[in-house]
Amino acid sequence: MLINEVVRVRYRLGLVGEARRTVHVATATPGELYRTLCELVMRADDVEVFDRPAGAPCMFCTRALALGSESSAGQCDEVVFGSTGWEIAR
Ligand SMILES: [Zn+2]
């Protein structure tokens, strides 16, 4: 994983429901994490990585790309692994 490389990522099959498997635009960060334009932090082990557009795009990431700004993109709900499985954090 190269730091600051822009890639497209989505959760691996089976980790979340299909509706949450949209493809985000992200950069790799230290600690084997990806940070998306919609402000999700995803573990490298949890995602599929694409070097070109694939799958259904995250609308928040798409909006951020179009506007050229992360701050106005909005945020996806953060998904975390809790005691009962994957949960929405906020
Ligand atoms: Zn996104």
PDB file of the backbone (N, CA, C, O) and the ligand in Angstrom, with CONECT records:
HET     ZN  A 101       1
ATOM      1  N   MET A   1       0.850  -1.183   0.000  1.00  0.00           N
ATOM      2  CA  MET A   1       0.000   0.000   0.000  1.00  0.00           C
ATOM      3  C   MET A   1       0.892   1.241   0.000  1.00  0.00           C
ATOM      4  O   MET A   1       1.725   1.417   0.889  1.00  0.00           O
ATOM      5  N   LEU A   2       0.712   2.086  -0.991  1.00  0.00           N
ATOM      6  CA  LEU A   2       1.466   3.329  -1.063  1.00  0.00           C
ATOM      7  C   LEU A   2       0.698   4.434  -0.352  1.00  0.00           C
ATOM      8  O   LEU A   2      -0.503   4.594  -0.568  1.00  0.00           O
ATOM      9  N   ILE A   3       1.379   5.191   0.487  1.00  0.00           N
ATOM     10  CA  ILE A   3       0.740   6.296   1.191  1.00  0.00           C
ATOM     11  C   ILE A   3       0.394   7.389   0.175  1.00  0.00           C
ATOM     12  O   ILE A   3       1.193   7.698  -0.709  1.00  0.00           O
ATOM     13  N   ASN A   4      -0.780   7.957   0.308  1.00  0.00           N
ATOM     14  CA  ASN A   4      -1.294   9.043  -0.529  1.00  0.00           C
ATOM     15  C   ASN A   4      -1.682   8.600  -1.942  1.00  0.00           C
ATOM     16  O   ASN A   4      -2.047   9.443  -2.763  1.00  0.00           O
ATOM     17  N   GLU A   5      -1.616   7.344  -2.237  1.00  0.00           N
ATOM     18  CA  GLU A   5      -2.111   6.858  -3.522  1.00  0.00           C
ATOM     19  C   GLU A   5      -3.639   6.904  -3.496  1.00  0.00           C
ATOM     20  O   GLU A   5      -4.262   6.435  -2.544  1.00  0.00           O
ATOM     21  N   VAL A   6      -4.239   7.470  -4.545  1.00  0.00           N
ATOM     22  CA  VAL A   6      -5.692   7.539  -4.612  1.00  0.00           C
ATOM     23  C   VAL A   6      -6.206   6.261  -5.255  1.00  0.00           C
ATOM     24  O   VAL A   6      -5.820   5.910  -6.370  1.00  0.00           O
ATOM     25  N   VAL A   7      -7.071   5.583  -4.546  1.00  0.00           N
ATOM     26  CA  VAL A   7      -7.638   4.320  -5.020  1.00  0.00           C
ATOM     27  C   VAL A   7      -9.131   4.322  -4.743  1.00  0.00           C
ATOM     28  O   VAL A   7      -9.660   5.231  -4.104  1.00  0.00           O
ATOM     29  N   ARG A   8      -9.786   3.308  -5.227  1.00  0.00           N
ATOM     30  CA  ARG A   8     -11.208   3.119  -4.941  1.00  0.00           C
ATOM     31  C   ARG A   8     -11.329   1.862  -4.085  1.00  0.00           C
ATOM     32  O   ARG A   8     -10.718   0.836  -4.383  1.00  0.00           O
ATOM     33  N   VAL A   9     -12.108   1.950  -3.040  1.00  0.00           N
ATOM     34  CA  VAL A   9     -12.231   0.832  -2.110  1.00  0.00           C
ATOM     35  C   VAL A   9     -13.691   0.580  -1.777  1.00  0.00           C
ATOM     36  O   VAL A   9     -14.520   1.489  -1.812  1.00  0.00           O
ATOM     37  N   ARG A  10     -13.985  -0.661  -1.457  1.00  0.00           N
ATOM     38  CA  ARG A  10     -15.301  -0.996  -0.905  1.00  0.00           C
ATOM     39  C   ARG A  10     -15.124  -2.164   0.042  1.00  0.00           C
ATOM     40  O   ARG A  10     -14.156  -2.919  -0.043  1.00  0.00           O
ATOM     41  N   TYR A  11     -16.093  -2.297   0.956  1.00  0.00           N
ATOM     42  CA  TYR A  11     -16.026  -3.392   1.919  1.00  0.00           C
ATOM     43  C   TYR A  11     -16.092  -4.726   1.194  1.00  0.00           C
ATOM     44  O   TYR A  11     -16.795  -4.871   0.194  1.00  0.00           O
ATOM     45  N   ARG A  12     -15.355  -5.691   1.708  1.00  0.00           N
ATOM     46  CA  ARG A  12     -15.364  -7.030   1.132  1.00  0.00           C
ATOM     47  C   ARG A  12     -16.753  -7.651   1.271  1.00  0.00           C
ATOM     48  O   ARG A  12     -17.528  -7.308   2.164  1.00  0.00           O
ATOM     49  N   LEU A  13     -17.032  -8.566   0.368  1.00  0.00           N
ATOM     50  CA  LEU A  13     -18.288  -9.290   0.370  1.00  0.00           C
ATOM     51  C   LEU A  13     -18.490  -9.981   1.716  1.00  0.00           C
ATOM     52  O   LEU A  13     -17.590 -10.660   2.209  1.00  0.00           O
ATOM     53  N   GLY A  14     -19.669  -9.810   2.308  1.00  0.00           N
ATOM     54  CA  GLY A  14     -20.010 -10.481   3.547  1.00  0.00           C
ATOM     55  C   GLY A  14     -19.772  -9.657   4.801  1.00  0.00           C
ATOM     56  O   GLY A  14     -20.293 -10.004   5.861  1.00  0.00           O
ATOM     57  N   LEU A  15     -18.998  -8.569   4.718  1.00  0.00           N
ATOM     58  CA  LEU A  15     -18.744  -7.752   5.906  1.00  0.00           C
ATOM     59  C   LEU A  15     -19.905  -6.828   6.217  1.00  0.00           C
ATOM     60  O   LEU A  15     -20.217  -6.579   7.381  1.00  0.00           O
ATOM     61  N   VAL A  16     -20.545  -6.318   5.172  1.00  0.00           N
ATOM     62  CA  VAL A  16     -21.690  -5.416   5.324  1.00  0.00           C
ATOM     63  C   VAL A  16     -22.729  -5.818   4.290  1.00  0.00           C
ATOM     64  O   VAL A  16     -22.441  -6.610   3.392  1.00  0.00           O
ATOM     65  N   GLY A  17     -23.927  -5.280   4.410  1.00  0.00           N
ATOM     66  CA  GLY A  17     -24.962  -5.552   3.424  1.00  0.00           C
ATOM     67  C   GLY A  17     -24.579  -4.958   2.069  1.00  0.00           C
ATOM     68  O   GLY A  17     -23.762  -4.041   1.991  1.00  0.00           O
ATOM     69  N   GLU A  18     -25.171  -5.484   1.019  1.00  0.00           N
ATOM     70  CA  GLU A  18     -24.838  -5.036  -0.335  1.00  0.00           C
ATOM     71  C   GLU A  18     -25.069  -3.541  -0.519  1.00  0.00           C
ATOM     72  O   GLU A  18     -24.330  -2.882  -1.251  1.00  0.00           O
ATOM     73  N   ALA A  19     -26.091  -3.003   0.141  1.00  0.00           N
ATOM     74  CA  ALA A  19     -26.381  -1.573  -0.001  1.00  0.00           C
ATOM     75  C   ALA A  19     -25.236  -0.706   0.516  1.00  0.00           C
ATOM     76  O   ALA A  19     -25.097   0.446   0.106  1.00  0.00           O
ATOM     77  N   ARG A  20     -24.418  -1.251   1.411  1.00  0.00           N
ATOM     78  CA  ARG A  20     -23.307  -0.482   1.984  1.00  0.00           C
ATOM     79  C   ARG A  20     -21.988  -0.759   1.268  1.00  0.00           C
ATOM     80  O   ARG A  20     -20.941  -0.265   1.685  1.00  0.00           O
ATOM     81  N   ARG A  21     -22.031  -1.522   0.229  1.00  0.00           N
ATOM     82  CA  ARG A  21     -20.797  -1.857  -0.491  1.00  0.00           C
ATOM     83  C   ARG A  21     -20.564  -0.922  -1.669  1.00  0.00           C
ATOM     84  O   ARG A  21     -20.142  -1.365  -2.737  1.00  0.00           O
ATOM     85  N   THR A  22     -20.832   0.349  -1.487  1.00  0.00           N
ATOM     86  CA  THR A  22     -20.529   1.313  -2.533  1.00  0.00           C
ATOM     87  C   THR A  22     -19.019   1.508  -2.604  1.00  0.00           C
ATOM     88  O   THR A  22     -18.293   1.229  -1.650  1.00  0.00           O
ATOM     89  N   VAL A  23     -18.570   1.986  -3.740  1.00  0.00           N
ATOM     90  CA  VAL A  23     -17.143   2.166  -3.971  1.00  0.00           C
ATOM     91  C   VAL A  23     -16.754   3.601  -3.622  1.00  0.00           C
ATOM     92  O   VAL A  23     -17.268   4.558  -4.201  1.00  0.00           O
ATOM     93  N   HIS A  24     -15.840   3.729  -2.667  1.00  0.00           N
ATOM     94  CA  HIS A  24     -15.388   5.022  -2.183  1.00  0.00           C
ATOM     95  C   HIS A  24     -14.058   5.401  -2.817  1.00  0.00           C
ATOM     96  O   HIS A  24     -13.289   4.537  -3.239  1.00  0.00           O
ATOM     97  N   VAL A  25     -13.799   6.700  -2.879  1.00  0.00           N
ATOM     98  CA  VAL A  25     -12.489   7.191  -3.295  1.00  0.00           C
ATOM     99  C   VAL A  25     -11.688   7.423  -2.022  1.00  0.00           C
ATOM    100  O   VAL A  25     -12.152   8.103  -1.107  1.00  0.00           O
ATOM    101  N   ALA A  26     -10.490   6.859  -1.963  1.00  0.00           N
ATOM    102  CA  ALA A  26      -9.739   6.881  -0.707  1.00  0.00           C
ATOM    103  C   ALA A  26      -8.250   7.030  -0.944  1.00  0.00           C
ATOM    104  O   ALA A  26      -7.742   6.810  -2.044  1.00  0.00           O
ATOM    105  N   THR A  27      -7.579   7.408   0.109  1.00  0.00           N
ATOM    106  CA  THR A  27      -6.115   7.389   0.114  1.00  0.00           C
ATOM    107  C   THR A  27      -5.666   6.483   1.248  1.00  0.00           C
ATOM    108  O   THR A  27      -6.319   6.382   2.287  1.00  0.00           O
ATOM    109  N   ALA A  28      -4.547   5.835   1.025  1.00  0.00           N
ATOM    110  CA  ALA A  28      -3.966   4.996   2.058  1.00  0.00           C
ATOM    111  C   ALA A  28      -3.337   5.885   3.121  1.00  0.00           C
ATOM    112  O   ALA A  28      -2.749   6.921   2.810  1.00  0.00           O
ATOM    113  N   THR A  29      -3.462   5.478   4.359  1.00  0.00           N
ATOM    114  CA  THR A  29      -2.844   6.212   5.463  1.00  0.00           C
ATOM    115  C   THR A  29      -2.005   5.239   6.271  1.00  0.00           C
ATOM    116  O   THR A  29      -2.189   4.026   6.162  1.00  0.00           O
ATOM    117  N   PRO A  30      -1.095   5.746   7.075  1.00  0.00           N
ATOM    118  CA  PRO A  30      -0.279   4.842   7.892  1.00  0.00           C
ATOM    119  C   PRO A  30      -1.168   3.955   8.768  1.00  0.00           C
ATOM    120  O   PRO A  30      -2.250   4.371   9.181  1.00  0.00           O
ATOM    121  N   GLY A  31      -0.723   2.771   9.039  1.00  0.00           N
ATOM    122  CA  GLY A  31      -1.470   1.862   9.894  1.00  0.00           C
ATOM    123  C   GLY A  31      -2.401   0.953   9.124  1.00  0.00           C
ATOM    124  O   GLY A  31      -3.355   0.419   9.690  1.00  0.00           O
ATOM    125  N   GLU A  32      -2.135   0.765   7.819  1.00  0.00           N
ATOM    126  CA  GLU A  32      -2.961  -0.136   7.009  1.00  0.00           C
ATOM    127  C   GLU A  32      -4.418   0.290   6.993  1.00  0.00           C
ATOM    128  O   GLU A  32      -5.319  -0.543   7.095  1.00  0.00           O
ATOM    129  N   LEU A  33      -4.644   1.587   6.863  1.00  0.00           N
ATOM    130  CA  LEU A  33      -5.993   2.140   6.824  1.00  0.00           C
ATOM    131  C   LEU A  33      -6.197   2.911   5.527  1.00  0.00           C
ATOM    132  O   LEU A  33      -5.245   3.396   4.916  1.00  0.00           O
ATOM    133  N   TYR A  34      -7.443   3.011   5.127  1.00  0.00           N
ATOM    134  CA  TYR A  34      -7.820   3.886   4.021  1.00  0.00           C
ATOM    135  C   TYR A  34      -8.773   4.939   4.562  1.00  0.00           C
ATOM    136  O   TYR A  34      -9.681   4.627   5.332  1.00  0.00           O
ATOM    137  N   ARG A  35      -8.562   6.199   4.153  1.00  0.00           N
ATOM    138  CA  ARG A  35      -9.456   7.282   4.535  1.00  0.00           C
ATOM    139  C   ARG A  35     -10.174   7.733   3.275  1.00  0.00           C
ATOM    140  O   ARG A  35      -9.542   8.113   2.290  1.00  0.00           O
ATOM    141  N   THR A  36     -11.514   7.688   3.314  1.00  0.00           N
ATOM    142  CA  THR A  36     -12.294   8.021   2.124  1.00  0.00           C
ATOM    143  C   THR A  36     -12.624   9.510   2.102  1.00  0.00           C
ATOM    144  O   THR A  36     -12.523  10.196   3.119  1.00  0.00           O
ATOM    145  N   LEU A  37     -13.020   9.997   0.925  1.00  0.00           N
ATOM    146  CA  LEU A  37     -13.422  11.406   0.813  1.00  0.00           C
ATOM    147  C   LEU A  37     -14.662  11.698   1.649  1.00  0.00           C
ATOM    148  O   LEU A  37     -14.884  12.843   2.045  1.00  0.00           O
ATOM    149  N   CYS A  38     -15.475  10.672   1.925  1.00  0.00           N
ATOM    150  CA  CYS A  38     -16.669  10.861   2.755  1.00  0.00           C
ATOM    151  C   CYS A  38     -16.359  10.576   4.223  1.00  0.00           C
ATOM    152  O   CYS A  38     -17.260  10.371   5.036  1.00  0.00           O
ATOM    153  N   GLU A  39     -15.061  10.567   4.542  1.00  0.00           N
ATOM    154  CA  GLU A  39     -14.568  10.546   5.913  1.00  0.00           C
ATOM    155  C   GLU A  39     -14.751   9.222   6.647  1.00  0.00           C
ATOM    156  O   GLU A  39     -14.814   9.195   7.876  1.00  0.00           O
ATOM    157  N   LEU A  40     -14.836   8.140   5.909  1.00  0.00           N
ATOM    158  CA  LEU A  40     -14.768   6.831   6.543  1.00  0.00           C
ATOM    159  C   LEU A  40     -13.309   6.448   6.691  1.00  0.00           C
ATOM    160  O   LEU A  40     -12.474   6.834   5.872  1.00  0.00           O
ATOM    161  N   VAL A  41     -13.003   5.699   7.722  1.00  0.00           N
ATOM    162  CA  VAL A  41     -11.685   5.088   7.862  1.00  0.00           C
ATOM    163  C   VAL A  41     -11.907   3.583   7.810  1.00  0.00           C
ATOM    164  O   VAL A  41     -12.618   3.015   8.639  1.00  0.00           O
ATOM    165  N   MET A  42     -11.287   2.949   6.819  1.00  0.00           N
ATOM    166  CA  MET A  42     -11.523   1.532   6.576  1.00  0.00           C
ATOM    167  C   MET A  42     -10.210   0.775   6.729  1.00  0.00           C
ATOM    168  O   MET A  42      -9.166   1.232   6.262  1.00  0.00           O
ATOM    169  N   ARG A  43     -10.262  -0.369   7.376  1.00  0.00           N
ATOM    170  CA  ARG A  43      -9.058  -1.190   7.533  1.00  0.00           C
ATOM    171  C   ARG A  43      -8.734  -1.882   6.218  1.00  0.00           C
ATOM    172  O   ARG A  43      -9.628  -2.356   5.517  1.00  0.00           O
ATOM    173  N   ALA A  44      -7.464  -1.935   5.895  1.00  0.00           N
ATOM    174  CA  ALA A  44      -7.031  -2.541   4.635  1.00  0.00           C
ATOM    175  C   ALA A  44      -7.519  -3.975   4.511  1.00  0.00           C
ATOM    176  O   ALA A  44      -7.850  -4.424   3.414  1.00  0.00           O
ATOM    177  N   ASP A  45      -7.568  -4.694   5.615  1.00  0.00           N
ATOM    178  CA  ASP A  45      -8.010  -6.090   5.578  1.00  0.00           C
ATOM    179  C   ASP A  45      -9.499  -6.225   5.262  1.00  0.00           C
ATOM    180  O   ASP A  45      -9.959  -7.304   4.887  1.00  0.00           O
ATOM    181  N   ASP A  46     -10.254  -5.130   5.413  1.00  0.00           N
ATOM    182  CA  ASP A  46     -11.703  -5.193   5.246  1.00  0.00           C
ATOM    183  C   ASP A  46     -12.176  -4.780   3.864  1.00  0.00           C
ATOM    184  O   ASP A  46     -13.369  -4.863   3.572  1.00  0.00           O
ATOM    185  N   VAL A  47     -11.258  -4.334   3.002  1.00  0.00           N
ATOM    186  CA  VAL A  47     -11.700  -3.747   1.741  1.00  0.00           C
ATOM    187  C   VAL A  47     -11.105  -4.431   0.525  1.00  0.00           C
ATOM    188  O   VAL A  47     -10.049  -5.061   0.582  1.00  0.00           O
ATOM    189  N   GLU A  48     -11.824  -4.281  -0.576  1.00  0.00           N
ATOM    190  CA  GLU A  48     -11.305  -4.579  -1.903  1.00  0.00           C
ATOM    191  C   GLU A  48     -10.804  -3.254  -2.463  1.00  0.00           C
ATOM    192  O   GLU A  48     -11.427  -2.213  -2.253  1.00  0.00           O
ATOM    193  N   VAL A  49      -9.684  -3.290  -3.174  1.00  0.00           N
ATOM    194  CA  VAL A  49      -9.088  -2.073  -3.719  1.00  0.00           C
ATOM    195  C   VAL A  49      -9.125  -2.144  -5.243  1.00  0.00           C
ATOM    196  O   VAL A  49      -8.769  -3.160  -5.841  1.00  0.00           O
ATOM    197  N   PHE A  50      -9.562  -1.047  -5.856  1.00  0.00           N
ATOM    198  CA  PHE A  50      -9.620  -0.947  -7.309  1.00  0.00           C
ATOM    199  C   PHE A  50      -8.764   0.229  -7.753  1.00  0.00           C
ATOM    200  O   PHE A  50      -8.691   1.246  -7.064  1.00  0.00           O
ATOM    201  N   ASP A  51      -8.119   0.087  -8.901  1.00  0.00           N
ATOM    202  CA  ASP A  51      -7.329   1.196  -9.433  1.00  0.00           C
ATOM    203  C   ASP A  51      -8.083   1.934 -10.535  1.00  0.00           C
ATOM    204  O   ASP A  51      -7.525   2.814 -11.191  1.00  0.00           O
ATOM    205  N   ARG A  52      -9.347   1.577 -10.738  1.00  0.00           N
ATOM    206  CA  ARG A  52     -10.183   2.255 -11.727  1.00  0.00           C
ATOM    207  C   ARG A  52     -11.632   2.173 -11.244  1.00  0.00           C
ATOM    208  O   ARG A  52     -11.943   1.393 -10.344  1.00  0.00           O
ATOM    209  N   PRO A  53     -12.517   2.975 -11.841  1.00  0.00           N
ATOM    210  CA  PRO A  53     -13.917   2.923 -11.404  1.00  0.00           C
ATOM    211  C   PRO A  53     -14.498   1.518 -11.514  1.00  0.00           C
ATOM    212  O   PRO A  53     -14.274   0.814 -12.498  1.00  0.00           O
ATOM    213  N   ALA A  54     -15.244   1.124 -10.494  1.00  0.00           N
ATOM    214  CA  ALA A  54     -15.869  -0.199 -10.471  1.00  0.00           C
ATOM    215  C   ALA A  54     -17.027  -0.154  -9.492  1.00  0.00           C
ATOM    216  O   ALA A  54     -16.959   0.550  -8.484  1.00  0.00           O
ATOM    217  N   GLY A  55     -18.074  -0.888  -9.770  1.00  0.00           N
ATOM    218  CA  GLY A  55     -19.192  -0.980  -8.842  1.00  0.00           C
ATOM    219  C   GLY A  55     -19.978   0.310  -8.725  1.00  0.00           C
ATOM    220  O   GLY A  55     -19.763   1.263  -9.475  1.00  0.00           O
ATOM    221  N   ALA A  56     -20.894   0.321  -7.769  1.00  0.00           N
ATOM    222  CA  ALA A  56     -21.745   1.487  -7.540  1.00  0.00           C
ATOM    223  C   ALA A  56     -20.975   2.528  -6.733  1.00  0.00           C
ATOM    224  O   ALA A  56     -20.498   2.228  -5.639  1.00  0.00           O
ATOM    225  N   PRO A  57     -20.846   3.747  -7.256  1.00  0.00           N
ATOM    226  CA  PRO A  57     -20.034   4.744  -6.549  1.00  0.00           C
ATOM    227  C   PRO A  57     -20.736   5.314  -5.320  1.00  0.00           C
ATOM    228  O   PRO A  57     -21.961   5.435  -5.294  1.00  0.00           O
ATOM    229  N   CYS A  58     -19.952   5.661  -4.308  1.00  0.00           N
ATOM    230  CA  CYS A  58     -20.460   6.404  -3.152  1.00  0.00           C
ATOM    231  C   CYS A  58     -20.791   7.817  -3.621  1.00  0.00           C
ATOM    232  O   CYS A  58     -19.939   8.500  -4.188  1.00  0.00           O
ATOM    233  N   MET A  59     -22.014   8.252  -3.389  1.00  0.00           N
ATOM    234  CA  MET A  59     -22.435   9.570  -3.862  1.00  0.00           C
ATOM    235  C   MET A  59     -21.711  10.699  -3.133  1.00  0.00           C
ATOM    236  O   MET A  59     -21.487  11.766  -3.705  1.00  0.00           O
ATOM    237  N   PHE A  60     -21.343  10.467  -1.872  1.00  0.00           N
ATOM    238  CA  PHE A  60     -20.625  11.505  -1.125  1.00  0.00           C
ATOM    239  C   PHE A  60     -19.216  11.688  -1.682  1.00  0.00           C
ATOM    240  O   PHE A  60     -18.747  12.816  -1.834  1.00  0.00           O
ATOM    241  N   CYS A  61     -18.553  10.593  -1.980  1.00  0.00           N
ATOM    242  CA  CYS A  61     -17.218  10.686  -2.579  1.00  0.00           C
ATOM    243  C   CYS A  61     -17.301  11.313  -3.972  1.00  0.00           C
ATOM    244  O   CYS A  61     -16.457  12.131  -4.338  1.00  0.00           O
ATOM    245  N   THR A  62     -18.313  10.931  -4.744  1.00  0.00           N
ATOM    246  CA  THR A  62     -18.490  11.489  -6.080  1.00  0.00           C
ATOM    247  C   THR A  62     -18.714  12.996  -5.996  1.00  0.00           C
ATOM    248  O   THR A  62     -18.166  13.760  -6.789  1.00  0.00           O
ATOM    249  N   ARG A  63     -19.528  13.414  -5.023  1.00  0.00           N
ATOM    250  CA  ARG A  63     -19.789  14.838  -4.836  1.00  0.00           C
ATOM    251  C   ARG A  63     -18.498  15.565  -4.464  1.00  0.00           C
ATOM    252  O   ARG A  63     -18.230  16.658  -4.963  1.00  0.00           O
ATOM    253  N   ALA A  64     -17.706  14.961  -3.594  1.00  0.00           N
ATOM    254  CA  ALA A  64     -16.444  15.589  -3.183  1.00  0.00           C
ATOM    255  C   ALA A  64     -15.506  15.740  -4.376  1.00  0.00           C
ATOM    256  O   ALA A  64     -14.829  16.760  -4.511  1.00  0.00           O
ATOM    257  N   LEU A  65     -15.465  14.740  -5.230  1.00  0.00           N
ATOM    258  CA  LEU A  65     -14.621  14.827  -6.422  1.00  0.00           C
ATOM    259  C   LEU A  65     -15.096  15.956  -7.323  1.00  0.00           C
ATOM    260  O   LEU A  65     -14.290  16.725  -7.847  1.00  0.00           O
ATOM    261  N   ALA A  66     -16.412  16.052  -7.502  1.00  0.00           N
ATOM    262  CA  ALA A  66     -16.969  17.066  -8.392  1.00  0.00           C
ATOM    263  C   ALA A  66     -16.721  18.470  -7.862  1.00  0.00           C
ATOM    264  O   ALA A  66     -16.450  19.392  -8.630  1.00  0.00           O
ATOM    265  N   LEU A  67     -16.814  18.628  -6.547  1.00  0.00           N
ATOM    266  CA  LEU A  67     -16.646  19.951  -5.937  1.00  0.00           C
ATOM    267  C   LEU A  67     -15.187  20.253  -5.620  1.00  0.00           C
ATOM    268  O   LEU A  67     -14.824  21.405  -5.382  1.00  0.00           O
ATOM    269  N   GLY A  68     -14.359  19.226  -5.619  1.00  0.00           N
ATOM    270  CA  GLY A  68     -12.947  19.425  -5.304  1.00  0.00           C
ATOM    271  C   GLY A  68     -12.710  19.737  -3.848  1.00  0.00           C
ATOM    272  O   GLY A  68     -11.716  20.373  -3.498  1.00  0.00           O
ATOM    273  N   SER A  69     -13.617  19.296  -2.995  1.00  0.00           N
ATOM    274  CA  SER A  69     -13.492  19.601  -1.576  1.00  0.00           C
ATOM    275  C   SER A  69     -14.086  18.480  -0.744  1.00  0.00           C
ATOM    276  O   SER A  69     -15.176  17.993  -1.045  1.00  0.00           O
ATOM    277  N   GLU A  70     -13.383  18.067   0.293  1.00  0.00           N
ATOM    278  CA  GLU A  70     -13.925  17.066   1.205  1.00  0.00           C
ATOM    279  C   GLU A  70     -14.929  17.673   2.166  1.00  0.00           C
ATOM    280  O   GLU A  70     -15.871  17.005   2.592  1.00  0.00           O
ATOM    281  N   SER A  71     -14.728  18.961   2.515  1.00  0.00           N
ATOM    282  CA  SER A  71     -15.522  19.554   3.594  1.00  0.00           C
ATOM    283  C   SER A  71     -16.995  19.685   3.237  1.00  0.00           C
ATOM    284  O   SER A  71     -17.842  19.698   4.130  1.00  0.00           O
ATOM    285  N   SER A  72     -17.320  19.781   1.953  1.00  0.00           N
ATOM    286  CA  SER A  72     -18.716  19.963   1.566  1.00  0.00           C
ATOM    287  C   SER A  72     -19.342  18.678   1.046  1.00  0.00           C
ATOM    288  O   SER A  72     -20.450  18.687   0.510  1.00  0.00           O
ATOM    289  N   ALA A  73     -18.632  17.589   1.207  1.00  0.00           N
ATOM    290  CA  ALA A  73     -19.095  16.338   0.605  1.00  0.00           C
ATOM    291  C   ALA A  73     -20.157  15.631   1.420  1.00  0.00           C
ATOM    292  O   ALA A  73     -20.913  14.826   0.875  1.00  0.00           O
ATOM    293  N   GLY A  74     -20.233  15.909   2.706  1.00  0.00           N
ATOM    294  CA  GLY A  74     -21.104  15.123   3.570  1.00  0.00           C
ATOM    295  C   GLY A  74     -20.354  13.884   4.026  1.00  0.00           C
ATOM    296  O   GLY A  74     -19.212  13.656   3.626  1.00  0.00           O
ATOM    297  N   GLN A  75     -20.992  13.093   4.856  1.00  0.00           N
ATOM    298  CA  GLN A  75     -20.323  11.931   5.420  1.00  0.00           C
ATOM    299  C   GLN A  75     -21.207  10.713   5.340  1.00  0.00           C
ATOM    300  O   GLN A  75     -22.424  10.792   5.509  1.00  0.00           O
ATOM    301  N   CYS A  76     -20.581   9.591   5.081  1.00  0.00           N
ATOM    302  CA  CYS A  76     -21.280   8.323   5.207  1.00  0.00           C
ATOM    303  C   CYS A  76     -21.343   7.965   6.686  1.00  0.00           C
ATOM    304  O   CYS A  76     -20.519   8.412   7.484  1.00  0.00           O
ATOM    305  N   ASP A  77     -22.320   7.163   7.034  1.00  0.00           N
ATOM    306  CA  ASP A  77     -22.352   6.636   8.387  1.00  0.00           C
ATOM    307  C   ASP A  77     -21.143   5.747   8.589  1.00  0.00           C
ATOM    308  O   ASP A  77     -20.778   4.962   7.714  1.00  0.00           O
ATOM    309  N   GLU A  78     -20.534   5.879   9.740  1.00  0.00           N
ATOM    310  CA  GLU A  78     -19.372   5.052  10.031  1.00  0.00           C
ATOM    311  C   GLU A  78     -19.819   3.683  10.506  1.00  0.00           C
ATOM    312  O   GLU A  78     -20.697   3.571  11.362  1.00  0.00           O
ATOM    313  N   VAL A  79     -19.229   2.668   9.964  1.00  0.00           N
ATOM    314  CA  VAL A  79     -19.566   1.301  10.338  1.00  0.00           C
ATOM    315  C   VAL A  79     -18.427   0.747  11.173  1.00  0.00           C
ATOM    316  O   VAL A  79     -17.267   0.820  10.766  1.00  0.00           O
ATOM    317  N   VAL A  80     -18.736   0.207  12.308  1.00  0.00           N
ATOM    318  CA  VAL A  80     -17.711  -0.360  13.178  1.00  0.00           C
ATOM    319  C   VAL A  80     -18.112  -1.783  13.530  1.00  0.00           C
ATOM    320  O   VAL A  80     -19.278  -2.166  13.431  1.00  0.00           O
ATOM    321  N   PHE A  81     -17.126  -2.547  13.938  1.00  0.00           N
ATOM    322  CA  PHE A  81     -17.401  -3.907  14.332  1.00  0.00           C
ATOM    323  C   PHE A  81     -17.649  -3.929  15.828  1.00  0.00           C
ATOM    324  O   PHE A  81     -16.718  -3.743  16.611  1.00  0.00           O
ATOM    325  N   GLY A  82     -18.865  -4.149  16.229  1.00  0.00           N
ATOM    326  CA  GLY A  82     -19.226  -4.190  17.647  1.00  0.00           C
ATOM    327  C   GLY A  82     -19.473  -5.601  18.108  1.00  0.00           C
ATOM    328  O   GLY A  82     -19.245  -6.555  17.364  1.00  0.00           O
ATOM    329  N   SER A  83     -19.935  -5.738  19.323  1.00  0.00           N
ATOM    330  CA  SER A  83     -20.110  -7.070  19.921  1.00  0.00           C
ATOM    331  C   SER A  83     -21.178  -7.883  19.202  1.00  0.00           C
ATOM    332  O   SER A  83     -21.167  -9.112  19.260  1.00  0.00           O
ATOM    333  N   THR A  84     -22.095  -7.208  18.529  1.00  0.00           N
ATOM    334  CA  THR A  84     -23.164  -7.934  17.833  1.00  0.00           C
ATOM    335  C   THR A  84     -22.948  -7.954  16.327  1.00  0.00           C
ATOM    336  O   THR A  84     -23.848  -8.330  15.578  1.00  0.00           O
ATOM    337  N   GLY A  85     -21.764  -7.552  15.877  1.00  0.00           N
ATOM    338  CA  GLY A  85     -21.490  -7.529  14.447  1.00  0.00           C
ATOM    339  C   GLY A  85     -21.265  -6.119  13.978  1.00  0.00           C
ATOM    340  O   GLY A  85     -20.939  -5.241  14.777  1.00  0.00           O
ATOM    341  N   TRP A  86     -21.434  -5.884  12.684  1.00  0.00           N
ATOM    342  CA  TRP A  86     -21.209  -4.547  12.126  1.00  0.00           C
ATOM    343  C   TRP A  86     -22.352  -3.633  12.514  1.00  0.00           C
ATOM    344  O   TRP A  86     -23.522  -3.982  12.359  1.00  0.00           O
ATOM    345  N   GLU A  87     -22.005  -2.455  13.023  1.00  0.00           N
ATOM    346  CA  GLU A  87     -23.001  -1.522  13.507  1.00  0.00           C
ATOM    347  C   GLU A  87     -22.692  -0.124  12.983  1.00  0.00           C
ATOM    348  O   GLU A  87     -21.549   0.174  12.636  1.00  0.00           O
ATOM    349  N   ILE A  88     -23.691   0.717  12.928  1.00  0.00           N
ATOM    350  CA  ILE A  88     -23.504   2.115  12.574  1.00  0.00           C
ATOM    351  C   ILE A  88     -23.060   2.855  13.830  1.00  0.00           C
ATOM    352  O   ILE A  88     -23.693   2.740  14.879  1.00  0.00           O
ATOM    353  N   ALA A  89     -21.958   3.624  13.724  1.00  0.00           N
ATOM    354  CA  ALA A  89     -21.404   4.266  14.910  1.00  0.00           C
ATOM    355  C   ALA A  89     -22.112   5.562  15.259  1.00  0.00           C
ATOM    356  O   ALA A  89     -22.074   5.989  16.413  1.00  0.00           O
ATOM    357  N   ARG A  90     -22.758   6.199  14.288  1.00  0.00           N
ATOM    358  CA  ARG A  90     -23.458   7.454  14.601  1.00  0.00           C
ATOM    359  C   ARG A  90     -24.747   7.532  13.836  1.00  0.00           C
ATOM    360  O   ARG A  90     -25.481   8.512  13.963  1.00  0.00           O
TER     361      ARG A  90
HETATM  362 ZN    ZN A 101     -17.535   7.546   0.113  1.00  0.00          ZN2+
END
